[in-house]
Amino acid sequence: MPSLRAWTSARFTVPLPAGHRFPIAKYARIRDAVISRGLLPASAIHEPDRADLSALRLAHTQEYLDAVTEGTLAPMAVRGLGFPWSPALRERSLRTAQGTIEAARDALTSGAGINLAGGTHHAFADRGEGFCVFNDVALAIRVLQRDGQLTRAAVVDLDVHQGNGTARIFADDPDVFTFSMHGGRNYPFHKETSDLDLELEDGCEDAAYLALLERHLGPTLDLARPELVFYLAGADPYAGDRFGRLGLSIEGLRRRDAIAFDACRRRGLPAVLTMAGGYAHTLDDIVTIQTNSVAALLASHG
């Protein structure tokens, strides 16, 4: 079996205004924690190239791609995106998207793929939203389908915010099953329709969350019959998250990841891990939660 590796875009950071809510520093910290905890050696962590336009066109409109690549997004589009446009943002977004494409290819050959970023599930075909420029999971699925490597896929989205862009992109695709378990009263306030949406009440804690996940995830995978599972391991269901409004502990999130990867392992399904969101008051907590997700995938694979 090929040795496992991970993809990082941490070197391609983005200049953000002072006080900006997005914790861009987490990506380098996650990369470093994966190495320092002995989960993967530094030699197994790689930087992706840029996603090319032929791939981007599979999930995004040409008009939107032109606006992002040329820096001509309208002011309203920039506000919805939540990031000021810059050449660095374009570069990072292209690299992050390619990271998930590469991780998906890894999963098909070795059973597991890891992008130490990604999970940008609020990006629609024609616009970005909520700190998401390109929809990396949608791009990866479309590239693998184009290349004849994949027919059926499942997206298991456990970020606290609904994967609205992903749901919309695949709304009419019977070969891609979208599962989103999220805060019912949280952003986005206009929800799209996934194949299965599980909405959580504010304050939901470990026991209720994990019971709901265990009840639905296995039957979902059996129904979807995917050849590949994309897992968005958001850190934002954490009780200490600034925007999550749920009450999960770090241990509860670790158990969440174990449940998800165990469900894939029992069915012989390769899995792709992406980081998705996380906005804890303490950066260390975000890094711990998302590094734990890497550990859970590696443990299930071993």
CORURRA-V108229 format. One record per residue. PHI is phi in whole degrees, 0 to 359 (999 if undefined). OMEGA is omega in radians with two decimals (none if undefined). D_FIRST is the distance of its C-alpha to the first C-alpha in Angstrom with 1 decimal. Layout:
PHI/OMEGA/D_FIRST
PHI/OMEGA/D_FIRST
//
This chain:
999/3.14/0.0
300/3.10/3.8
290/-3.08/6.5
277/3.08/8.9
215/3.10/12.3
225/-3.12/15.7
242/-3.13/18.7
227/3.03/22.2
247/-2.99/25.6
301/-3.11/27.5
292/-3.10/29.3
264/-3.07/30.9
271/-3.04/33.3
231/3.07/36.3
288/-3.12/39.9
237/3.13/41.4
298/3.09/44.9
303/3.13/45.8
82/3.13/45.3
299/-3.00/42.8
284/-3.03/40.9
276/-3.08/37.4
274/-3.04/35.5
299/-3.11/33.9
290/-3.06/33.4
295/-3.00/30.8
293/3.08/27.9
293/3.14/28.3
294/3.11/28.7
296/3.10/25.5
305/-3.10/23.6
294/-3.14/25.4
290/3.08/25.0
301/3.13/21.2
286/-3.04/21.4
292/3.09/24.4
277/3.10/22.9
75/3.14/19.9
285/3.05/17.5
216/3.04/15.9
284/3.12/17.3
304/-3.11/19.7
292/-3.13/17.6
264/-3.13/14.9
249/-2.97/17.7
237/3.04/18.9
262/3.10/22.0
282/2.94/22.0
286/3.04/24.6
282/2.94/27.3
295/-3.11/26.8
267/-3.03/29.0
297/3.13/32.0
297/3.06/30.6
287/-3.09/27.9
299/-3.13/30.5
292/3.13/32.9
287/-3.10/30.6
233/-3.06/31.4
230/3.14/34.5
285/3.13/37.9
297/-3.13/39.1
299/3.13/42.0
293/3.12/39.9
300/3.12/37.5
299/-3.10/40.6
295/3.13/42.1
289/-3.06/39.0
289/-3.11/38.4
265/3.14/42.2
74/-3.09/43.1
245/3.08/45.6
299/3.10/44.6
293/-3.13/47.8
306/3.12/48.9
295/3.11/48.2
294/3.10/44.7
294/3.11/44.1
297/3.13/45.6
295/3.13/43.3
292/3.11/40.2
90/3.08/41.3
240/2.92/40.4
290/3.13/42.9
289/3.03/41.7
201/3.03/40.8
304/3.13/38.9
293/3.10/36.5
295/3.08/35.9
301/-3.11/35.2
298/-3.12/32.8
298/-3.10/30.9
297/3.11/30.8
294/-3.14/29.3
291/-3.12/26.6
297/3.11/25.7
299/3.12/25.5
294/3.10/23.2
301/3.11/21.0
286/3.03/20.4
300/3.14/19.9
294/3.11/17.1
297/3.10/15.6
294/3.07/15.8
297/3.08/14.0
301/-3.10/11.2
298/3.14/11.3
290/-3.12/11.3
264/-3.05/8.1
239/3.13/6.1
98/-3.12/8.7
210/3.08/10.9
226/-3.02/13.2
226/2.92/16.0
247/-3.13/19.4
279/3.06/21.7
197/3.04/24.6
77/-3.03/25.2
78/-3.06/26.3
274/-2.89/29.5
273/3.09/30.6
267/3.11/34.4
278/3.08/34.2
265/3.11/35.9
300/-2.98/36.0
247/-3.12/39.3
192/3.00/39.3
255/3.10/37.6
212/2.92/38.5
51/3.12/37.9
68/-3.13/36.1
237/-3.10/33.8
270/3.08/34.2
245/3.13/31.5
274/-3.00/29.6
296/-3.14/26.0
293/3.10/24.4
299/3.11/26.8
298/-3.12/26.0
297/3.13/22.3
298/-3.10/22.9
295/3.11/25.5
294/-3.14/23.6
294/3.06/20.7
295/3.12/23.4
301/-3.06/25.2
275/3.10/22.4
73/-3.13/21.8
265/-3.01/18.3
205/2.96/19.7
247/-3.04/22.8
253/3.12/23.0
222/3.00/22.1
234/3.05/23.4
248/3.11/24.6
254/-2.98/25.0
253/-3.13/27.5
247/2.86/28.5
293/-3.11/30.4
289/-3.14/34.1
255/-3.11/35.3
302/3.07/34.9
281/-2.98/32.5
292/3.13/35.5
295/3.12/34.4
297/3.13/31.2
301/-3.11/33.3
290/-3.11/35.8
299/-3.07/33.4
257/-3.05/31.8
303/-3.07/35.1
250/-3.10/35.5
248/-3.11/32.0
290/-3.12/31.2
270/3.13/27.6
235/-3.14/27.0
262/-3.14/27.8
253/-3.14/29.0
239/-3.13/29.3
226/3.12/31.3
242/-2.87/32.5
208/3.06/35.0
292/-3.07/38.5
293/-3.09/41.1
253/-3.09/43.7
259/3.05/41.5
302/-0.09/40.8
283/-3.03/40.7
282/2.89/44.0
258/-3.11/43.8
272/2.92/40.7
272/-3.11/39.0
248/3.01/37.9
279/3.03/34.2
296/2.99/33.2
216/3.05/33.4
247/3.03/35.2
246/-3.07/35.7
262/-3.05/38.4
253/3.04/39.0
284/3.04/42.3
307/3.09/43.0
85/-3.13/42.3
306/-3.08/39.7
251/-2.98/38.2
309/-2.96/35.1
299/-3.11/36.1
293/-3.13/37.2
298/-3.06/34.3
292/3.09/31.6
296/3.13/33.5
294/3.13/33.8
297/-3.14/30.1
297/-3.13/29.2
292/-2.96/31.8
253/-2.96/30.7
292/-3.14/27.0
303/3.09/25.7
301/3.10/28.4
296/3.14/27.8
295/3.10/24.2
295/3.13/25.4
289/-3.05/28.1
288/-3.12/26.2
50/-3.11/23.4
283/2.96/21.2
266/-3.08/18.0
205/3.14/17.2
245/3.03/18.9
257/-3.06/20.4
246/3.09/21.6
260/-3.00/24.5
263/-3.14/24.9
304/3.05/28.5
272/-2.98/30.0
274/2.89/33.4
289/-3.10/34.0
299/-3.14/34.7
300/-3.12/38.3
268/-3.13/38.7
279/-3.11/37.9
292/-3.03/40.8
238/-2.98/40.3
281/3.10/38.3
67/3.03/41.2
253/-3.00/39.0
231/-3.11/38.8
283/3.06/35.3
272/3.05/34.5
297/3.09/31.6
295/3.09/30.5
298/3.10/31.0
291/3.05/28.7
297/3.11/26.0
293/3.05/26.5
304/-3.13/26.5
297/3.14/23.0
297/3.10/21.8
299/-3.09/23.5
296/-3.09/22.0
287/3.07/18.3
293/3.10/19.0
298/3.08/20.6
292/-3.09/17.6
299/-3.10/15.3
297/-3.13/17.9
259/3.14/18.0
68/-3.06/14.3
261/3.02/15.0
294/-3.06/12.9
229/3.07/15.1
247/3.13/16.5
258/2.95/18.6
234/-2.96/21.8
279/-3.06/24.6
58/-2.91/27.7
273/3.12/31.1
171/-3.00/32.5
222/-3.12/36.1
300/3.10/36.8
300/-3.12/39.9
251/-3.11/37.9
301/3.12/35.1
304/-3.13/33.5
293/3.10/33.1
300/-3.11/31.2
298/3.12/28.8
298/-3.10/28.3
298/-3.03/27.7
279/2.99/25.3
290/3.04/23.3
301/3.10/23.2
296/3.06/21.6
298/3.14/18.7
300/-3.13/18.6
294/3.11/18.7
295/-3.14/15.7
296/3.13/13.6
295/-3.14/15.3
290/-3.11/14.6
284/-3.10/10.9
281/none/10.8
//
